[in-house]
């Protein structure tokens, strides 16, 4: 829960300070950066907080399976940070026009 809150706050700050001239590509880059950061933190934390050595036993020492699992977890929890990233950008673009 704290990871989701931290990512959401980072997305809100990033959406507020992202230059508008970067447009869609800047938004996509910021979203990709936040997503990959959240996925990396999920991966480094281990499965349900267990050490990586025990986590790899659960996944039969398959890093692709473990990383794929963490990408699925990140996709499911990324809606709120994406909304927090887009809201300030849309508000700022609306005021500029």
BELQUI-V613151 format. One record per pair of residues at least 12 apart in sequence whose ideal C-beta (glycine too) atoms are under 10 Angstrom apart, sorted by sequence separation. I is the first residue (numbers start at 1). GAP is how many residues later the second one is. D is the distance in Angstrom with one decimal. If there is no record, write none. Layout:
BEGIN
i=[I,I]
gap=[GAP,GAP]
d=[D,D]
END
This chain:
BEGIN
i=[14,15,18,43,46,47,14,17,52,55,15,14,15,14,11,14,15,47,10,11,14,43,46,11,47,10,11,43,47,10,43,46,42,45,8,43,44,47,7,10,11,40,42,43,7,10,39,42,43,41,42,7,40,42,43,6,7,39,42,43,6,38,39,42,39,41,3,4,7,39,40,3,6,36,38,39,42,35,38,39,37,38,3,36,3,35,38,39,34,35,38,3,35,38,34,37,35,31,34,35,34,31,34,31,34,30,33,31,27,30,31,30,27,27,30,27,26,27,24,15,23,7,11,14,15,18,22,15,16,8,11,12,15,16,20,7,8,11,14,15,18,23,3,7,10,11,12,13,14,15,16,17,18,8,9,11,12,13,15,16,20,4,7,8,11,12,15,16,20,3,4,7,8,10,11,14,15,18,5,6,7,8,9,10,11,12,13,14,15,16,1,4,5,8,11,12,15,16,20,4,7,8,11,15,7]
gap=[12,12,12,12,12,12,13,13,14,14,15,16,16,17,19,19,19,19,20,20,20,20,20,22,22,23,23,23,23,24,24,24,25,25,26,26,26,26,27,27,27,27,27,27,28,28,28,28,28,29,29,30,30,30,30,31,31,31,31,31,32,32,32,32,33,33,34,34,34,34,34,35,35,35,35,35,35,36,36,36,37,37,38,38,39,39,39,39,40,40,40,42,43,43,44,44,46,47,47,47,48,50,50,51,51,52,52,54,55,55,55,56,58,59,59,62,63,63,65,66,66,67,67,67,67,67,67,68,68,69,69,69,69,69,69,70,70,70,70,70,70,70,71,71,71,71,71,71,71,71,71,71,71,72,72,72,72,72,72,72,72,73,73,73,73,73,73,73,73,74,74,74,74,74,74,74,74,74,75,75,75,75,75,75,75,75,75,75,75,75,76,76,76,76,76,76,76,76,76,77,77,77,77,77,78]
d=[9.9,8.4,5.8,9.3,9.5,7.6,9.8,10.0,8.9,9.7,7.3,5.3,9.7,9.3,7.8,8.0,9.8,7.6,9.8,8.3,7.0,9.2,9.4,9.8,7.8,9.5,5.5,7.1,8.8,6.6,6.1,9.9,9.5,8.9,9.4,9.0,9.2,9.8,6.2,8.0,9.6,9.6,9.0,4.6,9.1,9.2,8.0,4.4,8.7,9.2,8.5,7.4,8.5,9.8,9.4,9.8,5.0,5.7,5.6,9.0,9.0,9.3,5.6,5.7,9.7,9.0,9.9,8.2,8.3,8.1,9.1,6.8,8.8,9.6,9.1,4.2,8.6,8.9,5.2,8.7,9.5,9.9,5.9,8.7,7.3,6.3,7.5,8.9,9.8,8.2,6.8,7.9,5.9,7.1,7.8,9.8,8.1,8.5,5.6,8.3,7.9,8.4,9.3,6.1,6.7,9.9,9.9,6.1,9.8,6.1,8.4,9.6,7.3,7.2,8.8,6.2,8.7,9.9,10.0,9.7,9.7,9.4,9.4,9.4,9.8,8.2,9.8,9.6,9.8,9.9,8.3,8.5,6.6,9.5,7.6,8.3,10.0,4.2,8.8,4.4,8.2,9.3,9.7,8.1,7.6,7.2,9.5,9.1,6.2,6.6,9.5,8.7,6.4,5.3,9.0,8.2,4.4,9.5,6.6,4.5,6.1,5.6,8.1,5.0,4.2,7.3,3.9,8.4,6.4,8.2,9.1,4.6,9.5,8.6,4.0,8.7,5.1,8.8,9.0,9.4,9.8,8.4,7.7,8.9,8.6,7.7,8.8,9.4,8.9,9.2,9.7,6.5,9.7,4.8,9.2,6.6,9.0,7.9,6.4,7.4,8.4,8.9,9.1,8.4,9.7]
END
